[in-house]
Amino acid sequence: MNSYKIPSVPGAKMISLCRLLDQMVGAVRKGHRNFFINDVPRTLTIAADKNMLDPVIVDLLTFVSSNPGITCIRISAHKSENEVMLSVKTSAIRGLSLSGIRTNAA
């Protein structure tokens, strides 16, 4: 499990973390045999700027794209007073064949 603390930046633009992660996962999903579960509440927003989110997103993309085989990747988050704690958990899926099965993003 990887965890990331994203502090709130006063005066920064409000960003929907769920939407941002949906876009990121959509880009990573192509060519990978992973299942993604985005458990981030749709109403969760954070005041953050690009400089604050870039290192977290790069680390997440590296972590997600480095998992070989068929993996379930669950991304969740909860908000405290001045920060969001983002968690990424992975678990291997054994005995599952994806040949002939098409999956579509919601």
N, C-alpha and C positions, 0 to 999 in steps of 0.2 A: 504494500500500500504506500502510495506517495501522498503527502499532504502539503498544501501550500497556504500560507497566510497572505491575503491581499488586503493591505490597509486602505482605508478610505482616504481620499485626497480632497480636502476642503476646496470647493470652487470648481472641481472637475466635473465633466459631463457625466450624467447618469447613464450607465450601461446595463443592459439586460444580460446577465451572465448566462442564462439558459440559451438565449438566441445566439450569443457569441460561440458557445460550445457546440450548438447544433451546426453552425457553419463550419467550425473547425473539424468536427467529426465527419461531416459530409465530404470534406476535402480528403481526409485520411482514409475513409471507407473504401474508396476505389482501389482495387488491386489487393485489398487485404481480406482475409477470411476471419474477421472479428465481428462480434456482436457488441454493440454499444448500447448502454442504458444510461440515459441522461436523467438523473434523479434531481437535478437542480430545479427548485421551484420556479415556475414561469414568472412569478411576481418578485423574485429576488433581483434587486438592482444594486449596483455599487457605484460610488463616485470614484472613478479611476481614470488616469490618463494613459496614453500609449506607452510611455516609459515604464509605468508600473506593471502593465499587463504583458508586454513583450517577453520578458524573461520567463514568466510563468507559462505562456502559450508555447514558446519554443521548447521548454522542458517537457510540457505535456505532449507535444507532437513527437518529440524524440522518444519519450517513454512508450507512447501508444504504438508508434510505427516500428519499434524494436521488438515487439512481442510476436514471435513466430508461431505458426500453427493456428489452430482455431481457439480463440480466447474470448471470454466474456469480460468486457471492460465497463465498470460501473463508475460514473462520475456523479458525485453528490456535493452539496455545499450547505452550509448554514451560516447565518449572519449573527454576529455579536454587535456590540455597540459601535466600534470603529473599524471593524474588519470582517472579511469573509474568509471562512476556512473551507478550502476546496480539497476534496479527497478523491483519489483515483485508486480503485481496487481491481485487481485482475484475478481471474481463475481460469485454468485450462479446462477445455471441454474435450473429453475423451470419448471415442467411439461414435463420433458423429461425422457423417459424410455430407458434404454440401453439393455433390455432383447432381446436376439436374434440378436443383432447387434455386428459385429466384427469390431474392429478398429485395424489398423496396423500402426506402426511407419513408417515414410517415410525414 
